[in-house]
């Protein structure tokens, strides 16, 4: 068992020191052990819907306007309910599955919390 803290990315327990950093031999992540506590607080993803409500993983949202879908013959209609969303980083910050369309990425500005 290692006397150093486990890797914050993959939880590998075989970390080793290199200069003033710790290194993970499995994922090659390097970190300063003193900064781990502040990193955990800063990584919280905050996504806001069109009404200013904070969204969380697993929420149900409603589409507020018709959204055209590339390659599909029809658009997603306003009022479509989307269950069990997953929040991601990037331009389309909601991953979901919509009945009749499949897996899709949505922008939070076009949905409201149900």
C-alpha positions as CSV (number, residue, x, y, z in Angstrom):
1,X,0.0,0.0,0.0
2,X,1.3,3.4,-0.9
3,X,1.8,6.2,1.6
4,X,0.7,8.7,-1.0
5,X,-2.8,9.7,-1.8
6,X,-4.5,7.8,-4.7
7,X,-4.9,9.3,-8.1
8,X,-7.8,11.8,-8.3
9,X,-8.6,10.7,-11.9
10,X,-8.5,6.9,-11.8
11,X,-8.1,6.2,-8.0
12,X,-5.0,4.1,-8.6
13,X,-3.2,3.5,-5.3
14,X,0.3,3.1,-6.8
15,X,1.2,6.8,-7.1
16,X,4.7,8.0,-6.7
17,X,6.4,11.4,-6.2
18,X,8.3,13.3,-8.9
19,X,9.8,16.6,-7.7
20,X,6.9,18.2,-5.8
21,X,4.1,16.4,-7.7
22,X,2.6,13.0,-7.5
23,X,2.3,10.8,-10.6
24,X,-0.1,8.0,-11.4
25,X,1.6,5.1,-13.3
26,X,-1.7,3.9,-14.8
27,X,-3.2,7.1,-16.4
28,X,0.0,9.3,-16.1
29,X,-1.9,12.1,-14.4
30,X,0.3,14.5,-12.5
31,X,-1.0,16.7,-9.6
32,X,0.1,18.7,-6.6
33,X,-1.2,16.9,-3.5
34,X,-1.9,20.2,-1.8
35,X,-4.2,21.4,-4.6
36,X,-6.5,18.3,-4.7
37,X,-9.0,19.7,-2.2
38,X,-9.4,23.0,-4.2
39,X,-9.8,21.1,-7.5
40,X,-12.6,19.0,-6.2
41,X,-14.6,22.1,-5.4
42,X,-13.9,23.8,-8.7
43,X,-14.9,21.0,-11.0
44,X,-18.6,21.2,-10.3
45,X,-20.4,21.6,-13.6
46,X,-23.2,24.3,-13.4
47,X,-25.8,24.3,-16.2
48,X,-28.6,26.8,-16.2
49,X,-31.9,26.4,-18.2
50,X,-33.7,29.2,-20.1
51,X,-35.5,30.3,-16.9
52,X,-32.3,30.5,-14.7
53,X,-32.9,27.2,-12.8
54,X,-29.9,25.0,-12.2
55,X,-30.0,21.6,-13.9
56,X,-28.7,18.4,-12.5
57,X,-28.0,14.9,-13.9
58,X,-31.2,12.9,-14.1
59,X,-33.6,15.9,-14.3
60,X,-36.5,16.1,-16.7
61,X,-36.7,19.0,-19.0
62,X,-39.1,20.4,-21.6
63,X,-38.0,21.8,-25.0
64,X,-39.2,25.4,-25.4
65,X,-39.0,25.9,-29.1
66,X,-39.0,23.8,-32.3
67,X,-35.5,22.5,-32.9
68,X,-34.5,21.4,-36.4
69,X,-32.4,18.2,-36.5
70,X,-29.8,17.7,-39.2
71,X,-30.5,14.7,-41.3
72,X,-34.0,14.1,-39.8
73,X,-37.2,14.8,-41.8
74,X,-38.9,16.5,-38.9
75,X,-37.9,18.7,-36.0
76,X,-38.2,18.3,-32.2
77,X,-41.4,20.1,-31.3
78,X,-41.8,22.6,-28.5
79,X,-43.2,20.9,-25.4
80,X,-41.3,17.6,-25.9
81,X,-40.5,16.2,-22.5
82,X,-36.9,14.8,-22.2
83,X,-36.3,12.5,-19.1
84,X,-33.1,11.5,-17.4
85,X,-30.6,14.1,-18.9
86,X,-26.8,13.9,-18.4
87,X,-24.8,17.2,-18.1
88,X,-21.6,17.5,-20.1
89,X,-19.1,20.3,-20.9
90,X,-19.1,22.0,-24.2
91,X,-21.5,23.8,-26.5
92,X,-24.3,21.2,-26.3
93,X,-24.2,20.7,-22.6
94,X,-27.1,18.2,-22.2
95,X,-26.9,14.6,-23.4
96,X,-30.2,12.8,-23.7
97,X,-32.3,10.3,-25.6
98,X,-35.5,11.6,-27.3
99,X,-38.2,9.2,-28.3
100,X,-38.3,9.0,-32.1
101,X,-34.9,10.6,-32.5
102,X,-32.4,8.7,-30.3
103,X,-29.3,10.0,-28.6
104,X,-28.8,13.7,-28.9
105,X,-27.1,16.7,-27.5
106,X,-29.1,19.8,-26.6
107,X,-28.2,23.3,-25.5
108,X,-29.5,24.3,-22.1
109,X,-30.8,27.6,-23.5
110,X,-33.6,25.8,-25.4
111,X,-35.0,23.8,-22.4
112,X,-36.7,24.5,-19.1
113,X,-36.8,22.4,-16.1
114,X,-40.0,20.3,-15.8
